Amino acid sequence: MLELLQGPILKLLPDFAIIGLGVVLSRRIDFKGWAALDTLNFYVLFPALLFSATSSRPIAVDRLMQVGSMTCLVVFAGLIMMLLLRRLGPDSWLEFAAGAQNAWRFSTPLAFVVAQILPPEVLTLLAAGIGVMIPLVNALAVLVLSRGNATRKEIAIGVISNPFFLASVAGVLVNLSGLKLPGILDHTIDRVAQAALPMILMSIGAALNWELVLRPNRFAIAVHTVRLVALPALVWVVVTAFGLQSTLAAAVLLYSGLPTSSSAHLLAAKYGADQRPVAAIVTQSSVLGCITLPLWALVALTWVS
C-alpha cells in the first residue's frame, strides 16, 4: 500500500514544483506579462489540450452519455447543497450567488495533473465530461446571478463562445466520427497541448495571493467544503455502496473534486457583485485543491489498479 502511494505522489511533484516556480516568478514578471499568458492559455493552449485529450483515445457514445449524466448530477448536487447553506452566506442574494457559483463551477488544469497517475482512459472520459458540463455550469451561474432573468441570448453567447467548450466538442466529434486529422495538423496540436500544462500551472502559481488564502470567512469555508470535500465524498459513497468502481467512476470522482473556476470573479463583477470576496474564494480553492484533489485521485487509483 505504501508503494502504491509513494509512486503516484512522486509522479505529481514536478507539476506542483512548476506551480511553485510561478509563485517565485510572479514578482519578477510584471502583470501585463502574466495577463498575456493567461489570454494565451485561455484561447490557445488549454483548448488544444482539451481537444487532444478528447480526440486521442476512442470513446463510445454510451460512455459519453454516462459520464455526461453522472457529472450533471454532481453539478446539481453542488447547487442544492449551496441553497441548503443559504443562511451562511451574505444577506444579499447577488453576493450569495456570486460566491455560491464556486460550488459547481470548476477549473480543469489540476485535473490533467492528477489524471497522470491513472489509466489514459480516465483522462479521456474526464475531458469529455468537462466539455459536456461547461455549458451547464456557466448557464446555471448566469441564471443564479440574474435570478433567472438572463435572456436566452446572454446564456447562449456565454456558452458557445467558450473556447474550452468548442475545443471539447470538436475533439469528441472527431473521436466519434473516426476521422484522422492530417499529420501536420495533428502533430501541431499535440505540440501545443504539450506546452499547455506547464504554462497554465505556472500561471496558477503567479496568481496566488497568500494573504487571501489565509483569511477564509464562514461562507468561503462552506463553499470549499462543498466543492472539494462533500461532492467527491458523495461520489465515493455512491460508487462504494453500489460497487461501481471503474475508470468511469474514477473520472467522475476527479471531476467532482476539482477546485473552482478561475474566472468566477469576472462573471460576478459582470452582474454587479463585489468580485473581491469571489477572487478570495477562487484563490483559496486553488491552493486547497492542490491538497485535496491528489488525495481523491489516490482513492480513484484503488478503483482502477
C-alpha positions, 0 to 999 in steps of 0.5 A, a space after each residue: 500500500 505504501 508503494 502504491 502511494 509513494 509512486 503516484 505522489 512522486 509522479 505529481 511533484 514536478 507539476 506542483 514544483 512548476 506551480 511553485 516556480 510561478 509563485 517565485 516568478 510572479 514578482 519578477 514578471 510584471 502583470 501585463 506579462 502574466 495577463 498575456 499568458 493567461 489570454 494565451 492559455 485561455 484561447 490557445 493552449 488549454 483548448 488544444 489540450 482539451 481537444 487532444 485529450 478528447 480526440 486521442 483515445 476512442 470513446 463510445 457514445 454510451 460512455 459519453 452519455 454516462 459520464 455526461 449524466 453522472 457529472 450533471 448530477 454532481 453539478 446539481 448536487 453542488 447547487 442544492 447543497 449551496 441553497 441548503 447553506 443559504 443562511 451562511 452566506 451574505 444577506 444579499 442574494 447577488 453576493 450569495 450567488 456570486 460566491 455560491 457559483 464556486 460550488 459547481 463551477 470548476 477549473 480543469 488544469 489540476 485535473 490533467 495533473 492528477 489524471 497522470 497517475 491513472 489509466 489514459 482512459 480516465 483522462 479521456 472520459 474526464 475531458 469529455 465530461 468537462 466539455 459536456 458540463 461547461 455549458 451547464 455550469 456557466 448557464 446555471 451561474 448566469 441564471 443564479 446571478 440574474 435570478 433567472 432573468 438572463 435572456 436566452 441570448 446572454 446564456 447562449 453567447 456565454 456558452 458557445 463562445 467558450 473556447 474550452 467548450 468548442 475545443 471539447 466538442 470538436 475533439 469528441 466529434 472527431 473521436 466519434 466520427 473516426 476521422 484522422 486529422 492530417 499529420 501536420 495538423 495533428 502533430 501541431 496540436 499535440 505540440 501545443 497541448 504539450 506546452 499547455 500544462 506547464 504554462 497554465 500551472 505556472 500561471 496558477 502559481 503567479 496568481 496566488 495571493 497568500 494573504 487571501 488564502 489565509 483569511 477564509 470567512 464562514 461562507 468561503 469555508 462552506 463553499 470549499 467544503 462543498 466543492 472539494 470535500 462533500 461532492 467527491 465524498 458523495 461520489 465515493 459513497 455512491 460508487 462504494 455502496 453500489 460497487 461501481 468502481 471503474 475508470 468511469 467512476 474514477 473520472 467522475 470522482 476527479 471531476 467532482 473534486 476539482 477546485 473552482 473556476 478561475 474566472 468566477 470573479 469576472 462573471 460576478 463583477 459582470 452582474 454587479 457583485 463585489 468580485 473581491 470576496 469571489 477572487 478570495 474564494 477562487 484563490 483559496 480553492 486553488 491552493 486547497 485543491 492542490 491538497 485535496 484533489 491528489 488525495 481523491 485521485 489516490 482513492 480513484 487509483 484503488 478503483 482502477 489498479 
